Amino acid sequence: MTLKPKKPKLEHSELSGEFTEDDVTVLVDIFRPAGTQEDWRMEVITPEEDLIEWEEPFATDREAFDEFLATIARDGIRTFFDDSDPAIH
């Protein structure tokens, strides 16, 4: 019998959730393995289910969310969309 390794349970930050700007909504997911004090990871998921991951972890969920907000302020929410998409101008 072969046992498949279980996916670790994740703890999601209360800062995770939908974020809307300029009539564009993305899902921000900030998480870490449940029951640990490990660093937080962050992903942004577009309505087309494109996944954008930050390579570097964050010490706190607040640092992760602040980085997300700084990215929006600097580059706009459309930075998370593929520029080759003809629906994006």
PDB file of N, CA, C and O in Angstrom:
ATOM      1  N   MET A   1       0.844  -1.179   0.000  1.00  0.00           N
ATOM      2  CA  MET A   1       0.000   0.000   0.000  1.00  0.00           C
ATOM      3  C   MET A   1       0.893   1.248   0.000  1.00  0.00           C
ATOM      4  O   MET A   1       1.856   1.339   0.761  1.00  0.00           O
ATOM      5  N   THR A   2       0.552   2.197  -0.866  1.00  0.00           N
ATOM      6  CA  THR A   2       1.299   3.443  -0.949  1.00  0.00           C
ATOM      7  C   THR A   2       0.461   4.574  -0.374  1.00  0.00           C
ATOM      8  O   THR A   2      -0.688   4.771  -0.769  1.00  0.00           O
ATOM      9  N   LEU A   3       1.033   5.301   0.545  1.00  0.00           N
ATOM     10  CA  LEU A   3       0.336   6.442   1.121  1.00  0.00           C
ATOM     11  C   LEU A   3       0.763   7.708   0.405  1.00  0.00           C
ATOM     12  O   LEU A   3       1.951   7.948   0.190  1.00  0.00           O
ATOM     13  N   LYS A   4      -0.210   8.504   0.044  1.00  0.00           N
ATOM     14  CA  LYS A   4       0.093   9.797  -0.556  1.00  0.00           C
ATOM     15  C   LYS A   4       0.365  10.792   0.565  1.00  0.00           C
ATOM     16  O   LYS A   4      -0.349  10.806   1.568  1.00  0.00           O
ATOM     17  N   PRO A   5       1.381  11.615   0.404  1.00  0.00           N
ATOM     18  CA  PRO A   5       1.609  12.621   1.441  1.00  0.00           C
ATOM     19  C   PRO A   5       0.429  13.587   1.501  1.00  0.00           C
ATOM     20  O   PRO A   5      -0.097  14.017   0.475  1.00  0.00           O
ATOM     21  N   LYS A   6       0.029  13.916   2.725  1.00  0.00           N
ATOM     22  CA  LYS A   6      -1.075  14.850   2.893  1.00  0.00           C
ATOM     23  C   LYS A   6      -0.606  16.263   2.602  1.00  0.00           C
ATOM     24  O   LYS A   6       0.516  16.647   2.932  1.00  0.00           O
ATOM     25  N   LYS A   7      -1.495  17.030   1.973  1.00  0.00           N
ATOM     26  CA  LYS A   7      -1.204  18.446   1.804  1.00  0.00           C
ATOM     27  C   LYS A   7      -1.273  19.095   3.182  1.00  0.00           C
ATOM     28  O   LYS A   7      -2.199  18.818   3.945  1.00  0.00           O
ATOM     29  N   PRO A   8      -0.322  19.945   3.510  1.00  0.00           N
ATOM     30  CA  PRO A   8      -0.403  20.589   4.814  1.00  0.00           C
ATOM     31  C   PRO A   8      -1.615  21.517   4.885  1.00  0.00           C
ATOM     32  O   PRO A   8      -1.959  22.190   3.914  1.00  0.00           O
ATOM     33  N   LYS A   9      -2.244  21.536   6.042  1.00  0.00           N
ATOM     34  CA  LYS A   9      -3.360  22.462   6.241  1.00  0.00           C
ATOM     35  C   LYS A   9      -2.796  23.868   6.308  1.00  0.00           C
ATOM     36  O   LYS A   9      -1.713  24.094   6.848  1.00  0.00           O
ATOM     37  N   LEU A  10      -3.544  24.809   5.751  1.00  0.00           N
ATOM     38  CA  LEU A  10      -3.070  26.181   5.702  1.00  0.00           C
ATOM     39  C   LEU A  10      -3.894  27.081   6.605  1.00  0.00           C
ATOM     40  O   LEU A  10      -5.100  26.896   6.769  1.00  0.00           O
ATOM     41  N   GLU A  11      -3.228  28.039   7.175  1.00  0.00           N
ATOM     42  CA  GLU A  11      -3.871  29.104   7.936  1.00  0.00           C
ATOM     43  C   GLU A  11      -3.908  30.314   7.015  1.00  0.00           C
ATOM     44  O   GLU A  11      -2.871  30.744   6.510  1.00  0.00           O
ATOM     45  N   HIS A  12      -5.094  30.863   6.793  1.00  0.00           N
ATOM     46  CA  HIS A  12      -5.242  32.020   5.908  1.00  0.00           C
ATOM     47  C   HIS A  12      -5.400  33.276   6.758  1.00  0.00           C
ATOM     48  O   HIS A  12      -6.129  33.283   7.749  1.00  0.00           O
ATOM     49  N   SER A  13      -4.718  34.318   6.361  1.00  0.00           N
ATOM     50  CA  SER A  13      -4.783  35.592   7.070  1.00  0.00           C
ATOM     51  C   SER A  13      -6.164  36.214   6.946  1.00  0.00           C
ATOM     52  O   SER A  13      -6.850  36.036   5.940  1.00  0.00           O
ATOM     53  N   GLU A  14      -6.563  36.942   7.973  1.00  0.00           N
ATOM     54  CA  GLU A  14      -7.822  37.685   7.894  1.00  0.00           C
ATOM     55  C   GLU A  14      -7.710  38.818   6.873  1.00  0.00           C
ATOM     56  O   GLU A  14      -8.723  39.414   6.506  1.00  0.00           O
ATOM     57  N   LEU A  15      -6.502  39.124   6.410  1.00  0.00           N
ATOM     58  CA  LEU A  15      -6.303  40.143   5.370  1.00  0.00           C
ATOM     59  C   LEU A  15      -6.554  39.581   3.976  1.00  0.00           C
ATOM     60  O   LEU A  15      -6.632  40.340   3.010  1.00  0.00           O
ATOM     61  N   SER A  16      -6.681  38.268   3.860  1.00  0.00           N
ATOM     62  CA  SER A  16      -6.983  37.639   2.573  1.00  0.00           C
ATOM     63  C   SER A  16      -8.412  37.982   2.161  1.00  0.00           C
ATOM     64  O   SER A  16      -9.272  38.230   3.005  1.00  0.00           O
ATOM     65  N   GLY A  17      -8.649  37.991   0.854  1.00  0.00           N
ATOM     66  CA  GLY A  17     -10.004  38.202   0.358  1.00  0.00           C
ATOM     67  C   GLY A  17      -9.991  38.928  -0.967  1.00  0.00           C
ATOM     68  O   GLY A  17      -8.941  39.151  -1.569  1.00  0.00           O
ATOM     69  N   GLU A  18     -11.179  39.291  -1.408  1.00  0.00           N
ATOM     70  CA  GLU A  18     -11.304  40.001  -2.677  1.00  0.00           C
ATOM     71  C   GLU A  18     -10.888  41.455  -2.504  1.00  0.00           C
ATOM     72  O   GLU A  18     -11.127  42.072  -1.465  1.00  0.00           O
ATOM     73  N   PHE A  19     -10.259  41.986  -3.549  1.00  0.00           N
ATOM     74  CA  PHE A  19      -9.843  43.379  -3.574  1.00  0.00           C
ATOM     75  C   PHE A  19     -10.263  43.943  -4.923  1.00  0.00           C
ATOM     76  O   PHE A  19      -9.933  43.374  -5.963  1.00  0.00           O
ATOM     77  N   THR A  20     -10.987  45.056  -4.915  1.00  0.00           N
ATOM     78  CA  THR A  20     -11.495  45.652  -6.146  1.00  0.00           C
ATOM     79  C   THR A  20     -10.984  47.072  -6.285  1.00  0.00           C
ATOM     80  O   THR A  20     -11.014  47.856  -5.336  1.00  0.00           O
ATOM     81  N   GLU A  21     -10.512  47.392  -7.482  1.00  0.00           N
ATOM     82  CA  GLU A  21     -10.107  48.751  -7.832  1.00  0.00           C
ATOM     83  C   GLU A  21     -10.384  48.937  -9.316  1.00  0.00           C
ATOM     84  O   GLU A  21     -10.124  48.039 -10.118  1.00  0.00           O
ATOM     85  N   ASP A  22     -10.911  50.101  -9.681  1.00  0.00           N
ATOM     86  CA  ASP A  22     -11.218  50.400 -11.090  1.00  0.00           C
ATOM     87  C   ASP A  22     -12.072  49.311 -11.732  1.00  0.00           C
ATOM     88  O   ASP A  22     -11.825  48.917 -12.872  1.00  0.00           O
ATOM     89  N   ASP A  23     -13.079  48.824 -11.001  1.00  0.00           N
ATOM     90  CA  ASP A  23     -13.985  47.777 -11.486  1.00  0.00           C
ATOM     91  C   ASP A  23     -13.282  46.474 -11.828  1.00  0.00           C
ATOM     92  O   ASP A  23     -13.811  45.667 -12.592  1.00  0.00           O
ATOM     93  N   VAL A  24     -12.096  46.258 -11.269  1.00  0.00           N
ATOM     94  CA  VAL A  24     -11.363  45.007 -11.451  1.00  0.00           C
ATOM     95  C   VAL A  24     -11.207  44.368 -10.073  1.00  0.00           C
ATOM     96  O   VAL A  24     -10.777  45.024  -9.124  1.00  0.00           O
ATOM     97  N   THR A  25     -11.560  43.082  -9.968  1.00  0.00           N
ATOM     98  CA  THR A  25     -11.468  42.378  -8.693  1.00  0.00           C
ATOM     99  C   THR A  25     -10.474  41.230  -8.808  1.00  0.00           C
ATOM    100  O   THR A  25     -10.499  40.465  -9.771  1.00  0.00           O
ATOM    101  N   VAL A  26      -9.603  41.122  -7.814  1.00  0.00           N
ATOM    102  CA  VAL A  26      -8.674  39.998  -7.706  1.00  0.00           C
ATOM    103  C   VAL A  26      -8.848  39.397  -6.314  1.00  0.00           C
ATOM    104  O   VAL A  26      -9.385  40.038  -5.411  1.00  0.00           O
ATOM    105  N   LEU A  27      -8.391  38.176  -6.158  1.00  0.00           N
ATOM    106  CA  LEU A  27      -8.405  37.514  -4.859  1.00  0.00           C
ATOM    107  C   LEU A  27      -6.986  37.525  -4.307  1.00  0.00           C
ATOM    108  O   LEU A  27      -6.059  37.036  -4.953  1.00  0.00           O
ATOM    109  N   VAL A  28      -6.820  38.078  -3.119  1.00  0.00           N
ATOM    110  CA  VAL A  28      -5.525  38.100  -2.444  1.00  0.00           C
ATOM    111  C   VAL A  28      -5.548  36.986  -1.398  1.00  0.00           C
ATOM    112  O   VAL A  28      -6.417  36.960  -0.527  1.00  0.00           O
ATOM    113  N   ASP A  29      -4.585  36.064  -1.492  1.00  0.00           N
ATOM    114  CA  ASP A  29      -4.511  34.968  -0.531  1.00  0.00           C
ATOM    115  C   ASP A  29      -3.164  35.040   0.186  1.00  0.00           C
ATOM    116  O   ASP A  29      -2.108  34.923  -0.436  1.00  0.00           O
ATOM    117  N   ILE A  30      -3.220  35.236   1.507  1.00  0.00           N
ATOM    118  CA  ILE A  30      -2.028  35.300   2.353  1.00  0.00           C
ATOM    119  C   ILE A  30      -2.154  34.124   3.318  1.00  0.00           C
ATOM    120  O   ILE A  30      -3.152  34.010   4.030  1.00  0.00           O
ATOM    121  N   PHE A  31      -1.139  33.243   3.347  1.00  0.00           N
ATOM    122  CA  PHE A  31      -1.278  31.996   4.088  1.00  0.00           C
ATOM    123  C   PHE A  31       0.070  31.473   4.563  1.00  0.00           C
ATOM    124  O   PHE A  31       1.128  31.908   4.109  1.00  0.00           O
ATOM    125  N   ARG A  32      -0.004  30.526   5.491  1.00  0.00           N
ATOM    126  CA  ARG A  32       1.166  29.784   5.969  1.00  0.00           C
ATOM    127  C   ARG A  32       0.670  28.439   6.501  1.00  0.00           C
ATOM    128  O   ARG A  32      -0.528  28.264   6.721  1.00  0.00           O
ATOM    129  N   PRO A  33       1.589  27.487   6.708  1.00  0.00           N
ATOM    130  CA  PRO A  33       1.149  26.203   7.265  1.00  0.00           C
ATOM    131  C   PRO A  33       0.470  26.419   8.624  1.00  0.00           C
ATOM    132  O   PRO A  33       0.976  27.158   9.469  1.00  0.00           O
ATOM    133  N   ALA A  34      -0.663  25.775   8.819  1.00  0.00           N
ATOM    134  CA  ALA A  34      -1.435  25.942  10.054  1.00  0.00           C
ATOM    135  C   ALA A  34      -0.640  25.467  11.260  1.00  0.00           C
ATOM    136  O   ALA A  34       0.090  24.477  11.193  1.00  0.00           O
ATOM    137  N   GLY A  35      -0.794  26.189  12.361  1.00  0.00           N
ATOM    138  CA  GLY A  35      -0.161  25.793  13.610  1.00  0.00           C
ATOM    139  C   GLY A  35       1.326  26.068  13.679  1.00  0.00           C
ATOM    140  O   GLY A  35       2.018  25.543  14.552  1.00  0.00           O
ATOM    141  N   THR A  36       1.827  26.898  12.754  1.00  0.00           N
ATOM    142  CA  THR A  36       3.265  27.203  12.757  1.00  0.00           C
ATOM    143  C   THR A  36       3.467  28.704  12.920  1.00  0.00           C
ATOM    144  O   THR A  36       2.524  29.492  12.856  1.00  0.00           O
ATOM    145  N   GLN A  37       4.701  29.064  13.128  1.00  0.00           N
ATOM    146  CA  GLN A  37       5.086  30.476  13.134  1.00  0.00           C
ATOM    147  C   GLN A  37       5.929  30.787  11.894  1.00  0.00           C
ATOM    148  O   GLN A  37       6.710  31.739  11.887  1.00  0.00           O
ATOM    149  N   GLU A  38       5.761  29.973  10.842  1.00  0.00           N
ATOM    150  CA  GLU A  38       6.515  30.182   9.604  1.00  0.00           C
ATOM    151  C   GLU A  38       6.101  31.492   8.954  1.00  0.00           C
ATOM    152  O   GLU A  38       5.069  32.074   9.287  1.00  0.00           O
ATOM    153  N   ASP A  39       6.935  31.945   8.014  1.00  0.00           N
ATOM    154  CA  ASP A  39       6.629  33.165   7.281  1.00  0.00           C
ATOM    155  C   ASP A  39       5.383  32.971   6.427  1.00  0.00           C
ATOM    156  O   ASP A  39       4.988  31.850   6.107  1.00  0.00           O
ATOM    157  N   TRP A  40       4.784  34.088   6.074  1.00  0.00           N
ATOM    158  CA  TRP A  40       3.560  34.112   5.263  1.00  0.00           C
ATOM    159  C   TRP A  40       3.911  34.143   3.783  1.00  0.00           C
ATOM    160  O   TRP A  40       4.895  34.767   3.386  1.00  0.00           O
ATOM    161  N   ARG A  41       3.107  33.471   2.969  1.00  0.00           N
ATOM    162  CA  ARG A  41       3.220  33.486   1.511  1.00  0.00           C
ATOM    163  C   ARG A  41       2.036  34.280   0.975  1.00  0.00           C
ATOM    164  O   ARG A  41       0.998  34.386   1.629  1.00  0.00           O
ATOM    165  N   MET A  42       2.201  34.838  -0.223  1.00  0.00           N
ATOM    166  CA  MET A  42       1.094  35.592  -0.818  1.00  0.00           C
ATOM    167  C   MET A  42       0.936  35.231  -2.285  1.00  0.00           C
ATOM    168  O   MET A  42       1.907  35.062  -3.022  1.00  0.00           O
ATOM    169  N   GLU A  43      -0.342  35.118  -2.682  1.00  0.00           N
ATOM    170  CA  GLU A  43      -0.718  34.894  -4.078  1.00  0.00           C
ATOM    171  C   GLU A  43      -1.851  35.841  -4.424  1.00  0.00           C
ATOM    172  O   GLU A  43      -2.664  36.209  -3.575  1.00  0.00           O
ATOM    173  N   VAL A  44      -1.887  36.228  -5.696  1.00  0.00           N
ATOM    174  CA  VAL A  44      -3.019  36.992  -6.221  1.00  0.00           C
ATOM    175  C   VAL A  44      -3.602  36.164  -7.362  1.00  0.00           C
ATOM    176  O   VAL A  44      -2.876  35.699  -8.241  1.00  0.00           O
ATOM    177  N   ILE A  45      -4.926  35.987  -7.337  1.00  0.00           N
ATOM    178  CA  ILE A  45      -5.610  35.188  -8.349  1.00  0.00           C
ATOM    179  C   ILE A  45      -6.583  36.104  -9.083  1.00  0.00           C
ATOM    180  O   ILE A  45      -7.417  36.768  -8.467  1.00  0.00           O
ATOM    181  N   THR A  46      -6.462  36.128 -10.415  1.00  0.00           N
ATOM    182  CA  THR A  46      -7.320  36.976 -11.241  1.00  0.00           C
ATOM    183  C   THR A  46      -8.618  36.240 -11.549  1.00  0.00           C
ATOM    184  O   THR A  46      -8.702  35.031 -11.336  1.00  0.00           O
ATOM    185  N   PRO A  47      -9.639  36.952 -12.050  1.00  0.00           N
ATOM    186  CA  PRO A  47     -10.888  36.283 -12.445  1.00  0.00           C
ATOM    187  C   PRO A  47     -10.668  35.197 -13.509  1.00  0.00           C
ATOM    188  O   PRO A  47     -11.463  34.263 -13.610  1.00  0.00           O
ATOM    189  N   GLU A  48      -9.606  35.315 -14.292  1.00  0.00           N
ATOM    190  CA  GLU A  48      -9.289  34.304 -15.313  1.00  0.00           C
ATOM    191  C   GLU A  48      -8.495  33.150 -14.711  1.00  0.00           C
ATOM    192  O   GLU A  48      -8.050  32.249 -15.422  1.00  0.00           O
ATOM    193  N   GLU A  49      -8.324  33.191 -13.388  1.00  0.00           N
ATOM    194  CA  GLU A  49      -7.596  32.182 -12.626  1.00  0.00           C
ATOM    195  C   GLU A  49      -6.109  32.163 -12.914  1.00  0.00           C
ATOM    196  O   GLU A  49      -5.452  31.138 -12.736  1.00  0.00           O
ATOM    197  N   ASP A  50      -5.565  33.305 -13.365  1.00  0.00           N
ATOM    198  CA  ASP A  50      -4.114  33.444 -13.428  1.00  0.00           C
ATOM    199  C   ASP A  50      -3.619  33.565 -11.996  1.00  0.00           C
ATOM    200  O   ASP A  50      -4.260  34.206 -11.164  1.00  0.00           O
ATOM    201  N   LEU A  51      -2.485  32.954 -11.712  1.00  0.00           N
ATOM    202  CA  LEU A  51      -1.933  32.948 -10.361  1.00  0.00           C
ATOM    203  C   LEU A  51      -0.608  33.692 -10.350  1.00  0.00           C
ATOM    204  O   LEU A  51       0.313  33.351 -11.092  1.00  0.00           O
ATOM    205  N   ILE A  52      -0.518  34.709  -9.504  1.00  0.00           N
ATOM    206  CA  ILE A  52       0.712  35.473  -9.342  1.00  0.00           C
ATOM    207  C   ILE A  52       1.201  35.210  -7.925  1.00  0.00           C
ATOM    208  O   ILE A  52       0.497  35.486  -6.954  1.00  0.00           O
ATOM    209  N   GLU A  53       2.416  34.673  -7.815  1.00  0.00           N
ATOM    210  CA  GLU A  53       2.973  34.344  -6.506  1.00  0.00           C
ATOM    211  C   GLU A  53       4.186  35.219  -6.222  1.00  0.00           C
ATOM    212  O   GLU A  53       4.983  35.502  -7.116  1.00  0.00           O
ATOM    213  N   TRP A  54       4.314  35.639  -4.988  1.00  0.00           N
ATOM    214  CA  TRP A  54       5.523  36.336  -4.566  1.00  0.00           C
ATOM    215  C   TRP A  54       6.537  35.268  -4.187  1.00  0.00           C
ATOM    216  O   TRP A  54       6.210  34.338  -3.450  1.00  0.00           O
ATOM    217  N   GLU A  55       7.762  35.391  -4.682  1.00  0.00           N
ATOM    218  CA  GLU A  55       8.787  34.392  -4.401  1.00  0.00           C
ATOM    219  C   GLU A  55       9.254  34.458  -2.956  1.00  0.00           C
ATOM    220  O   GLU A  55       9.476  33.425  -2.324  1.00  0.00           O
ATOM    221  N   GLU A  56       9.403  35.664  -2.437  1.00  0.00           N
ATOM    222  CA  GLU A  56       9.914  35.835  -1.082  1.00  0.00           C
ATOM    223  C   GLU A  56       8.773  35.813  -0.070  1.00  0.00           C
ATOM    224  O   GLU A  56       7.740  36.445  -0.292  1.00  0.00           O
ATOM    225  N   PRO A  57       8.945  35.096   1.034  1.00  0.00           N
ATOM    226  CA  PRO A  57       7.907  35.103   2.073  1.00  0.00           C
ATOM    227  C   PRO A  57       7.965  36.397   2.896  1.00  0.00           C
ATOM    228  O   PRO A  57       8.898  37.189   2.771  1.00  0.00           O
ATOM    229  N   PHE A  58       6.968  36.584   3.721  1.00  0.00           N
ATOM    230  CA  PHE A  58       6.854  37.785   4.545  1.00  0.00           C
ATOM    231  C   PHE A  58       6.826  37.379   6.018  1.00  0.00           C
ATOM    232  O   PHE A  58       6.261  36.344   6.372  1.00  0.00           O
ATOM    233  N   ALA A  59       7.432  38.189   6.864  1.00  0.00           N
ATOM    234  CA  ALA A  59       7.481  37.895   8.298  1.00  0.00           C
ATOM    235  C   ALA A  59       6.090  37.955   8.926  1.00  0.00           C
ATOM    236  O   ALA A  59       5.775  37.190   9.837  1.00  0.00           O
ATOM    237  N   THR A  60       5.263  38.873   8.427  1.00  0.00           N
ATOM    238  CA  THR A  60       3.903  39.002   8.964  1.00  0.00           C
ATOM    239  C   THR A  60       2.909  39.090   7.811  1.00  0.00           C
ATOM    240  O   THR A  60       3.272  39.427   6.684  1.00  0.00           O
ATOM    241  N   ASP A  61       1.652  38.781   8.113  1.00  0.00           N
ATOM    242  CA  ASP A  61       0.617  38.908   7.089  1.00  0.00           C
ATOM    243  C   ASP A  61       0.420  40.373   6.724  1.00  0.00           C
ATOM    244  O   ASP A  61       0.087  40.681   5.580  1.00  0.00           O
ATOM    245  N   ARG A  62       0.619  41.272   7.668  1.00  0.00           N
ATOM    246  CA  ARG A  62       0.481  42.711   7.394  1.00  0.00           C
ATOM    247  C   ARG A  62       1.542  43.172   6.392  1.00  0.00           C
ATOM    248  O   ARG A  62       1.246  43.967   5.500  1.00  0.00           O
ATOM    249  N   GLU A  63       2.777  42.678   6.531  1.00  0.00           N
ATOM    250  CA  GLU A  63       3.829  43.023   5.555  1.00  0.00           C
ATOM    251  C   GLU A  63       3.442  42.556   4.158  1.00  0.00           C
ATOM    252  O   GLU A  63       3.665  43.265   3.177  1.00  0.00           O
ATOM    253  N   ALA A  64       2.865  41.372   4.072  1.00  0.00           N
ATOM    254  CA  ALA A  64       2.442  40.847   2.771  1.00  0.00           C
ATOM    255  C   ALA A  64       1.367  41.744   2.171  1.00  0.00           C
ATOM    256  O   ALA A  64       1.461  42.132   1.006  1.00  0.00           O
ATOM    257  N   PHE A  65       0.343  42.075   2.961  1.00  0.00           N
ATOM    258  CA  PHE A  65      -0.747  42.897   2.446  1.00  0.00           C
ATOM    259  C   PHE A  65      -0.255  44.296   2.090  1.00  0.00           C
ATOM    260  O   PHE A  65      -0.693  44.866   1.091  1.00  0.00           O
ATOM    261  N   ASP A  66       0.646  44.854   2.889  1.00  0.00           N
ATOM    262  CA  ASP A  66       1.215  46.168   2.570  1.00  0.00           C
ATOM    263  C   ASP A  66       1.977  46.132   1.242  1.00  0.00           C
ATOM    264  O   ASP A  66       1.943  47.098   0.480  1.00  0.00           O
ATOM    265  N   GLU A  67       2.661  45.023   0.968  1.00  0.00           N
ATOM    266  CA  GLU A  67       3.357  44.876  -0.315  1.00  0.00           C
ATOM    267  C   GLU A  67       2.348  44.813  -1.461  1.00  0.00           C
ATOM    268  O   GLU A  67       2.570  45.407  -2.516  1.00  0.00           O
ATOM    269  N   PHE A  68       1.257  44.107  -1.262  1.00  0.00           N
ATOM    270  CA  PHE A  68       0.194  44.062  -2.269  1.00  0.00           C
ATOM    271  C   PHE A  68      -0.325  45.480  -2.540  1.00  0.00           C
ATOM    272  O   PHE A  68      -0.437  45.889  -3.696  1.00  0.00           O
ATOM    273  N   LEU A  69      -0.641  46.225  -1.478  1.00  0.00           N
ATOM    274  CA  LEU A  69      -1.147  47.592  -1.641  1.00  0.00           C
ATOM    275  C   LEU A  69      -0.118  48.499  -2.318  1.00  0.00           C
ATOM    276  O   LEU A  69      -0.476  49.344  -3.138  1.00  0.00           O
ATOM    277  N   ALA A  70       1.153  48.325  -1.975  1.00  0.00           N
ATOM    278  CA  ALA A  70       2.211  49.130  -2.602  1.00  0.00           C
ATOM    279  C   ALA A  70       2.314  48.810  -4.093  1.00  0.00           C
ATOM    280  O   ALA A  70       2.543  49.705  -4.906  1.00  0.00           O
ATOM    281  N   THR A  71       2.146  47.539  -4.451  1.00  0.00           N
ATOM    282  CA  THR A  71       2.181  47.142  -5.864  1.00  0.00           C
ATOM    283  C   THR A  71       1.023  47.792  -6.618  1.00  0.00           C
ATOM    284  O   THR A  71       1.207  48.287  -7.730  1.00  0.00           O
ATOM    285  N   ILE A  72      -0.166  47.795  -6.020  1.00  0.00           N
ATOM    286  CA  ILE A  72      -1.340  48.434  -6.643  1.00  0.00           C
ATOM    287  C   ILE A  72      -1.094  49.936  -6.797  1.00  0.00           C
ATOM    288  O   ILE A  72      -1.383  50.505  -7.849  1.00  0.00           O
ATOM    289  N   ALA A  73      -0.565  50.576  -5.763  1.00  0.00           N
ATOM    290  CA  ALA A  73      -0.320  52.019  -5.806  1.00  0.00           C
ATOM    291  C   ALA A  73       0.721  52.373  -6.865  1.00  0.00           C
ATOM    292  O   ALA A  73       0.603  53.390  -7.550  1.00  0.00           O
ATOM    293  N   ARG A  74       1.743  51.522  -6.993  1.00  0.00           N
ATOM    294  CA  ARG A  74       2.844  51.790  -7.921  1.00  0.00           C
ATOM    295  C   ARG A  74       2.474  51.432  -9.358  1.00  0.00           C
ATOM    296  O   ARG A  74       2.744  52.205 -10.277  1.00  0.00           O
ATOM    297  N   ASP A  75       1.856  50.259  -9.557  1.00  0.00           N
ATOM    298  CA  ASP A  75       1.676  49.721 -10.909  1.00  0.00           C
ATOM    299  C   ASP A  75       0.222  49.604 -11.349  1.00  0.00           C
ATOM    300  O   ASP A  75      -0.045  49.363 -12.527  1.00  0.00           O
ATOM    301  N   GLY A  76      -0.724  49.770 -10.423  1.00  0.00           N
ATOM    302  CA  GLY A  76      -2.138  49.604 -10.755  1.00  0.00           C
ATOM    303  C   GLY A  76      -2.553  48.150 -10.682  1.00  0.00           C
ATOM    304  O   GLY A  76      -1.720  47.248 -10.776  1.00  0.00           O
ATOM    305  N   ILE A  77      -3.845  47.928 -10.513  1.00  0.00           N
ATOM    306  CA  ILE A  77      -4.346  46.553 -10.354  1.00  0.00           C
ATOM    307  C   ILE A  77      -4.174  45.743 -11.632  1.00  0.00           C
ATOM    308  O   ILE A  77      -4.080  44.517 -11.579  1.00  0.00           O
ATOM    309  N   ARG A  78      -4.133  46.410 -12.770  1.00  0.00           N
ATOM    310  CA  ARG A  78      -4.003  45.668 -14.036  1.00  0.00           C
ATOM    311  C   ARG A  78      -2.614  45.066 -14.232  1.00  0.00           C
ATOM    312  O   ARG A  78      -2.390  44.329 -15.192  1.00  0.00           O
ATOM    313  N   THR A  79      -1.691  45.371 -13.340  1.00  0.00           N
ATOM    314  CA  THR A  79      -0.367  44.755 -13.422  1.00  0.00           C
ATOM    315  C   THR A  79      -0.442  43.239 -13.246  1.00  0.00           C
ATOM    316  O   THR A  79       0.479  42.524 -13.640  1.00  0.00           O
ATOM    317  N   PHE A  80      -1.528  42.748 -12.660  1.00  0.00           N
ATOM    318  CA  PHE A  80      -1.677  41.311 -12.431  1.00  0.00           C
ATOM    319  C   PHE A  80      -2.242  40.576 -13.634  1.00  0.00           C
ATOM    320  O   PHE A  80      -2.425  39.359 -13.590  1.00  0.00           O
ATOM    321  N   PHE A  81      -2.517  41.303 -14.704  1.00  0.00           N
ATOM    322  CA  PHE A  81      -3.093  40.685 -15.896  1.00  0.00           C
ATOM    323  C   PHE A  81      -2.059  40.621 -17.002  1.00  0.00           C
ATOM    324  O   PHE A  81      -1.214  41.506 -17.130  1.00  0.00           O
ATOM    325  N   ASP A  82      -2.132  39.570 -17.795  1.00  0.00           N
ATOM    326  CA  ASP A  82      -1.220  39.359 -18.917  1.00  0.00           C
ATOM    327  C   ASP A  82      -1.438  40.455 -19.959  1.00  0.00           C
ATOM    328  O   ASP A  82      -2.547  40.639 -20.461  1.00  0.00           O
ATOM    329  N   ASP A  83      -0.370  41.172 -20.274  1.00  0.00           N
ATOM    330  CA  ASP A  83      -0.478  42.280 -21.240  1.00  0.00           C
ATOM    331  C   ASP A  83      -0.867  41.802 -22.636  1.00  0.00           C
ATOM    332  O   ASP A  83      -1.341  42.599 -23.445  1.00  0.00           O
ATOM    333  N   SER A  84      -0.677  40.527 -22.930  1.00  0.00           N
ATOM    334  CA  SER A  84      -1.022  40.031 -24.263  1.00  0.00           C
ATOM    335  C   SER A  84      -2.517  39.751 -24.408  1.00  0.00           C
ATOM    336  O   SER A  84      -2.990  39.435 -25.499  1.00  0.00           O
ATOM    337  N   ASP A  85      -3.253  39.865 -23.311  1.00  0.00           N
ATOM    338  CA  ASP A  85      -4.686  39.629 -23.358  1.00  0.00           C
ATOM    339  C   ASP A  85      -5.353  40.780 -24.132  1.00  0.00           C
ATOM    340  O   ASP A  85      -5.267  41.930 -23.702  1.00  0.00           O
ATOM    341  N   PRO A  86      -6.013  40.495 -25.256  1.00  0.00           N
ATOM    342  CA  PRO A  86      -6.607  41.567 -26.059  1.00  0.00           C
ATOM    343  C   PRO A  86      -7.719  42.322 -25.341  1.00  0.00           C
ATOM    344  O   PRO A  86      -8.068  43.433 -25.743  1.00  0.00           O
ATOM    345  N   ALA A  87      -8.285  41.731 -24.277  1.00  0.00           N
ATOM    346  CA  ALA A  87      -9.358  42.415 -23.555  1.00  0.00           C
ATOM    347  C   ALA A  87      -8.801  43.504 -22.643  1.00  0.00           C
ATOM    348  O   ALA A  87      -9.556  44.348 -22.159  1.00  0.00           O
ATOM    349  N   ILE A  88      -7.517  43.496 -22.408  1.00  0.00           N
ATOM    350  CA  ILE A  88      -6.886  44.497 -21.535  1.00  0.00           C
ATOM    351  C   ILE A  88      -6.227  45.547 -22.419  1.00  0.00           C
ATOM    352  O   ILE A  88      -5.448  45.230 -23.318  1.00  0.00           O
ATOM    353  N   HIS A  89      -6.557  46.796 -22.145  1.00  0.00           N
ATOM    354  CA  HIS A  89      -5.981  47.870 -22.987  1.00  0.00           C
ATOM    355  C   HIS A  89      -4.953  48.657 -22.211  1.00  0.00           C
ATOM    356  O   HIS A  89      -4.361  49.595 -22.745  1.00  0.00           O
TER     357      HIS A  89
END
